[in-house]
Amino acid sequence: MTAVLGTAWGALDDLISDAEYRVLHPAGPGGCTAVVRETSFLVIGTGEVYAVGRTGLALDESGSWTADDGCRPVDAGTYELSWGREGGHLRISGTGTDPVLRGGSTDIDCG
């Protein structure tokens, strides 16, 4: 019952906030992939990044950010993703008129 309610709540939240999901490229070591969820509601844009490993599951959020004026920085292409031996790093920069207000830099670890 808890799983059903959690799934229903997640689906409702995605509909209300007009959520968009993106798989970022390139993939990192061992096939580690960064998946981003961005939403926009009124004048605030938010985003979360998840590390997806070999299992195909993203159980924990790696990081999040908040942007001004409903901006979706990943959708706008104002981000940098880099990979090293130990994992990845995502930097969200926003724009001059729609800056990132909170967050904006996070490590991605599929370990």
Secondary structure, 3 states (H helix, E strand, C coil): CHHHHHHHHHHHHHHHHCCEEEEECCCCHHHCEEEEEEEEECCEEEEEEEEECCCCCCCCEEEEEEEECCCCHHHHCCEEEEEECCEEEEEECECCCCEEEEECEEEECCC
